[in-house]
Amino acid sequence: MSRKEKKVVQVTSEVGRLRRLLVHSPDSGLGKVVPSKAQDWLFEDIVHLETMRKKEYDYYTKVLMYFLDPEKIRGRLHQIDAPENNRHFYKPEKPDFYKSDKVVELEWLLADILHDQEIKLKLISSVCAVEGCSYATQNELLELSPTQLSKVIISGTIEDDRLIFPPIPNFIFTRDIGIVINEYVLLNKPAKTARLREALLAKYIFFNHPLFDAYRENILEIPDTAHHFLLPRDGDEKKVTLEGGDVMVVHKDHLLVGISERTTMEAAHQVVNMLFKRNVVKKITIIKIPRRRDYMHIDTIFTQVKRNVWVMLGAFSKKVIKHEGADPVERILEGNKKEDKIRIIQFKKKDPENPVFFDNLEDLLTDISENDLDCKEKVKFIYSGNNKFPFDTREQWTDSCNLLALKEGVVLGYDRNDKTVEAFRDAGFTIVQVKDLLDQFEKEEATPDELEDTLILIPSAELSRARGGFHCMSMPLLREDID
């Protein structure tokens, strides 16, 4: 069977019908984050694991299964949620695990490759070296089965509930380990030490799992700049760090790359040169945003909903938000602060020495809709917090702009962002709670294919503490083309 017939890996847009993605359900490591280490591990607060799992993330898994692999879940929700099952449906180490090749769990892929003894030895050695484990711990890991070892490497917890090295609680944000660009996989280089093990696991999975055999030559890694480690302050701008939340495939020929708190200028430079050299895309737009924790990645300030509809933070709009109590002079002065500016530069493969500059985010996104996607309808913007202060920044912090499109016009978001929901409703979208929607699917009162212009709301009290929405919690492997 040819690679095209297999259709394992191919992403040419942000909104084409989603057919396969990588996820990781919250594991026991999340329940071990302590207040003193929360920010080191990139959390704003400690989370309640069972609430996050059972009352929030499980809904995400269920709605993904209904859209991508319905035969494995349709008519089974009552059985799946029964107390006697103890949530086995979501646990890769249990016989009742859903094991979908459409909603693909990273822990399952990791366990698969650990059946190879050579890979097992290499990975244990690598993890133990990174985490500074004792020789005795290394030997203890060698005795574990592939399924047990996969769980331990991710959670840091061995069977007797003993932590042997730190958990990687950010592994639920699968977007950041890599990005699919057409039929290529670009592996990322995390900015924070807390995510180094995630990058290591991603390399082992993509280079060794049979699912990606046909694409092995298309797995790309960004080279380090020579001698960056000899430069002052760890190399600063010459250090190469890139995370998937700063990369968006908006068209088969057009890639967006953000320079942010997590992605450096040098990484963007390397990506442009590498992808142009490999003829992966014809156009790359660099979006430099303020280096602040508020924003983190470009997908925290905008994502795409439809060809002609985007959700975004009004702070980067050409419109001025009138802050409560601010007079015209104050607003103008605040708006000119250099550190709050956004800079947008577009390079074309055929003429990289003559880039195009955009004044603001709306102009860029309008250009993408009209010229890349050939959209004849008016381009619309839905603003975080309905563009009202202070709701705009409050709701952006809790991922009002970080939405995942299951198909064009049907997106997943958090239920807590009330003013943003109001803005979607004003734009003509149907708003539905995920519990109600799943009930409709089970009763065959609705189907995923029938949904249009819909915002699906998922409970988010605990998930939002981790500072990432559903765009962050997904790594699309396969989308249908929208051309």
Buried (B, 14 or more C-beta within 10 A) or exposed (E): EEBEEBBBBBBBBBBBBBBBBBBBBBBBBBBBBEEEBBEEBBBEEBBBBEBBBBBBBBBBBBBBBBBBBBEBBBEBBEEBEEEEEEBBBBBBBBEBBBBBEBBBBBBBBBBBBBEEEEBBEEBBBBBBEEBEBEEEBBEBBEEBEBBBBBBBBBBBBBEEEEEBBBBBBBBBBBBBBBBBBBBBBBBBBBBBEBBBBBBBBBBBBBBBBEBBEBBEEBBBBBEBBEEBEEEEEEBEBBBBBBBBBBBBBBBBBBBBBBBBBBBBBBBBBBBBBBBBEEEBBBBBBBBBBBBEEBBBBBBBBBBBBBBBBBBBBBBBBEEEBEEEEBEEEEBEEEEEEEEEEBEBBBBBBEEEEEBBEBEBBBEBBBBBBBEBBEBEEEBBBBBBBBBBBEBBBBBBBBBBBBBBBBBBBBBBBBBBBBBBBBBBBEBEBBBBBBBEBBEBBBEEEBEBEEBEBBBBBBBBBBBBBBBBBBBBBBBBBBBBEBE
